[in-house]
Amino acid sequence: MIFINLLVLMLKKKRMLKGLSQLQLSQVIGHKSVGLVSQSELYLKKQHFNMKHLYQIAYILECEVNDFFENMN
C-alpha cells in the first residue's frame, strides 16, 4: 500500500502543477465524472489507476510514466 500512496502522491502533485482539477483530468481520459480520479487518489474502495490510465495521464501531463515513480527507492 505504501507503493500506491507514493505513486498517487506524485501523480496528484503533477496534476496540480498543471492546474488540472480531478474532474478535468477525469474528462480528458474519457470519464464523465470525477469518481475514478478522486477514488484513486484516496485509494478508496481499493480503486487505483491501471497502466492504460497512467499512460493517458502521463500524456496529458506532458511527462513520462516513469516520472510517477520518482524517488521510490
trRosetta pair geometry for C-beta under 8 A, 3 or more apart (Angstrom, degrees):
i j d omega theta_ij theta_ji phi_ij phi_ji
1 4 5.5 -50 -154 35 44 112
1 5 6.3 47 149 -22 71 103
1 43 7.3 98 -153 178 95 164
2 5 5.6 -54 -150 35 34 114
2 6 6.4 32 154 -18 67 104
3 6 6.0 -57 -151 36 29 108
3 7 6.3 29 154 -18 64 109
3 72 7.0 60 -133 -160 77 125
4 7 5.7 -57 -148 38 30 113
4 8 6.2 25 158 -16 66 110
4 43 5.7 89 132 -97 131 132
4 48 6.1 -80 -140 -113 122 130
5 8 6.0 -60 -146 40 27 107
5 9 6.2 29 156 -22 64 107
5 43 7.0 -57 -79 -24 70 142
6 9 5.7 -53 -146 34 30 112
6 10 6.5 27 157 -16 64 105
6 71 7.8 -137 -171 96 123 85
6 72 5.5 132 125 -108 146 96
7 10 6.1 -61 -155 36 28 107
7 11 6.3 23 152 -15 65 111
7 49 8.0 -138 135 44 123 114
7 68 5.6 42 -154 155 78 106
7 69 6.8 -9 -106 -89 87 65
7 72 7.6 23 -67 -91 73 139
8 11 5.6 -55 -143 40 33 111
8 12 5.9 35 158 -20 68 108
8 40 6.6 -171 -115 143 117 77
8 41 5.4 150 -174 -134 117 49
8 43 6.7 -123 -28 -46 161 94
8 48 8.0 -103 -68 -131 114 83
8 49 8.0 154 -94 3 83 111
9 12 5.8 -54 -143 38 27 111
9 13 6.3 32 155 -23 63 106
10 13 5.7 -52 -148 33 30 114
10 14 6.5 25 155 -15 64 106
10 67 7.4 -175 160 134 124 68
10 68 4.9 140 101 -155 124 55
10 69 7.4 -167 61 -55 166 18
10 70 6.2 153 -132 43 142 91
10 71 7.9 165 -86 49 127 99
11 14 5.9 -58 -149 39 30 108
11 15 6.3 33 152 -22 65 107
11 41 7.5 -134 89 -101 110 86
11 49 7.3 165 -120 1 173 153
11 54 7.9 -95 -100 -121 132 79
11 57 6.5 17 -152 141 114 149
11 68 5.3 18 -68 -130 86 113
12 15 5.5 -52 -146 35 32 114
12 16 6.3 28 157 -16 65 107
12 41 5.3 94 -81 -136 120 116
13 16 6.0 -60 -149 39 27 107
13 17 6.4 29 153 -21 63 108
14 17 5.6 -51 -144 34 32 114
14 18 6.6 28 156 -14 63 105
14 61 5.0 54 145 -173 115 148
14 63 6.2 -70 -156 5 145 153
14 67 7.1 93 -85 124 151 120
14 68 7.4 -87 5 -92 145 75
15 18 6.0 -65 -157 39 29 107
15 20 5.1 -87 -173 68 80 104
15 22 7.7 53 153 -85 149 55
15 25 5.7 -29 -140 -65 124 147
15 57 7.6 -47 -79 -166 102 113
15 61 6.5 -80 -85 -94 54 126
16 19 7.4 46 -178 -75 37 26
16 20 7.5 -107 -84 52 26 64
18 60 7.8 112 145 133 169 83
18 61 5.4 -127 -38 -131 150 77
18 62 7.6 143 -104 25 127 98
20 24 4.6 -133 -161 87 85 124
20 25 4.9 95 143 -55 130 91
20 28 7.8 -52 -148 3 140 139
20 60 7.6 42 -65 145 168 119
20 61 7.7 -106 14 -91 140 85
21 24 4.6 100 50 4 78 101
21 25 7.1 -146 90 -2 42 85
21 34 7.9 -55 137 -112 98 122
22 25 5.9 -58 -150 39 31 108
22 26 6.2 35 152 -23 65 108
22 34 4.7 67 118 -154 107 109
22 37 4.3 176 -162 106 89 127
22 38 5.1 72 171 -65 153 80
22 41 7.0 -97 -109 -1 122 144
23 26 5.6 -54 -146 35 31 115
23 27 6.3 28 157 -18 65 106
23 33 7.7 -57 -124 -170 83 38
23 34 4.5 -53 -84 -79 71 106
23 37 7.8 -145 -61 51 25 137
24 27 5.9 -57 -149 36 29 109
24 28 6.4 26 155 -19 64 108
25 28 5.8 -57 -147 36 31 110
25 29 6.5 13 160 -5 66 108
25 37 5.2 110 87 -100 115 155
25 57 6.8 30 -167 -121 116 96
25 60 6.8 133 -134 117 79 155
26 29 6.4 -73 -152 45 26 97
26 31 4.3 -72 179 74 89 112
26 32 7.7 -46 138 64 111 13
26 33 6.5 -63 149 103 151 30
26 34 5.1 -155 -10 -111 156 42
26 35 7.3 105 -132 39 145 54
26 36 5.8 142 -123 51 101 99
26 37 4.7 -116 -65 -4 93 120
26 38 8.0 -20 -60 -14 133 83
27 30 7.7 81 -177 -46 30 9
27 31 6.7 -93 -79 70 32 61
27 32 7.2 50 -105 -121 76 28
28 56 7.8 163 119 160 88 106
28 60 5.3 102 126 -119 142 141
29 36 7.8 -106 84 87 128 144
29 53 6.4 49 -173 -135 152 74
29 56 4.6 100 -124 131 103 140
29 57 6.5 -19 -74 -66 135 73
29 60 7.0 -83 -62 -31 88 146
30 56 7.9 -73 5 -159 103 159
31 34 7.9 135 113 -82 121 15
31 35 7.0 -126 168 51 137 87
31 36 5.1 -145 -80 13 171 128
31 37 7.6 -178 60 -17 145 92
33 36 7.9 122 85 1 75 78
34 37 5.9 -72 -169 54 65 102
34 38 4.8 56 141 -23 96 120
35 38 6.1 -69 -136 43 18 105
35 39 5.8 5 175 -7 63 116
36 39 6.4 -65 -141 43 18 101
36 40 5.9 14 163 -16 60 116
36 47 6.9 -154 -142 175 50 128
36 49 7.8 86 165 -93 101 72
36 53 7.5 -149 161 -119 130 141
37 40 5.8 -60 -141 41 25 110
37 41 6.1 24 161 -20 64 109
38 41 6.0 -56 -145 35 25 108
38 42 6.6 4 159 1 61 112
38 44 7.6 -13 125 25 76 133
39 42 6.0 -69 -146 50 31 99
39 43 7.8 58 161 -126 60 3
39 44 4.2 -100 -146 60 76 105
39 45 6.0 -26 -165 39 127 103
39 47 3.7 32 129 59 114 154
40 43 7.0 24 -165 -79 33 45
40 47 5.1 -97 -73 124 60 96
40 48 5.4 106 -135 -129 91 28
40 49 5.1 72 -161 -42 149 78
40 53 7.8 -145 -108 144 169 160
42 47 8.0 38 67 58 78 108
43 46 6.8 4 178 -114 78 31
43 47 6.9 -177 -148 58 32 65
43 48 6.6 15 -118 -78 77 88
44 47 5.7 -3 71 25 65 112
49 53 3.9 -130 -161 93 93 135
49 54 5.5 115 134 -56 125 78
49 57 7.0 -34 -149 -6 150 142
50 53 5.2 102 50 8 62 102
50 54 7.2 -119 106 -6 34 91
51 54 5.4 -52 -146 35 37 114
51 55 6.4 35 156 -18 67 103
51 65 8.0 22 -154 -143 75 149
52 55 6.0 -56 -151 37 30 109
52 56 6.3 29 152 -16 65 108
53 56 5.7 -60 -148 40 31 111
53 57 6.0 27 157 -18 68 110
54 57 5.8 -56 -142 40 27 109
54 58 6.1 31 157 -22 64 107
54 65 5.1 69 143 -133 110 107
54 68 6.5 -102 -150 16 109 159
55 58 5.7 -51 -143 35 29 112
55 59 6.5 31 155 -20 62 104
55 65 5.9 -31 -88 -72 59 124
56 59 5.8 -56 -154 34 30 112
56 60 6.4 26 152 -16 65 108
57 60 5.6 -56 -147 39 34 111
57 61 5.9 17 159 -5 69 113
58 61 6.0 -64 -138 49 26 100
58 63 5.3 -99 -154 80 77 73
58 64 5.9 8 -170 -177 131 14
58 65 4.7 -81 -53 -70 158 60
58 67 7.0 137 -129 39 105 108
58 68 7.1 -95 -82 -27 103 113
59 62 7.5 21 177 -76 29 38
63 67 4.2 -73 163 40 122 158
63 68 7.8 125 110 -42 129 74
64 67 4.9 119 62 -18 73 98
65 68 6.1 -43 -176 17 49 112
65 69 7.8 30 138 -6 67 105
66 69 5.4 -59 -160 40 54 110
66 70 7.8 91 144 -55 67 69
67 70 5.9 -7 -166 -32 47 110
69 72 5.0 -65 -174 7 73 137
